[in-house]
């Protein structure tokens, strides 16, 4: 899937970013880290890859775009929709 969100089920920022994609009608793959046996390993790998230790971790077209604020900023700047279109989301 072109859009992947690494999330935790209890996280309000994760809910907010998932809500944005739902509002935009974009299908996403959500990986709820707190529901994985290997949660700590996946979280550590994400930190190594992105430098970000918090969730949500949003990827569009395989590119890390950041967290909730970053994603909403892209949307308010008019950059999110073109990114999604470029990723065929």
Protein Blocks (a to p, Z undefined) as FASTA:
>chain_A
ZZdcdddfklmklmmmmmmmmmnopacddddfklpfklmmmmmmmmmmnopabdcdddee
hiafbdfklmmmmmmnopmmmmmmmnoZZ
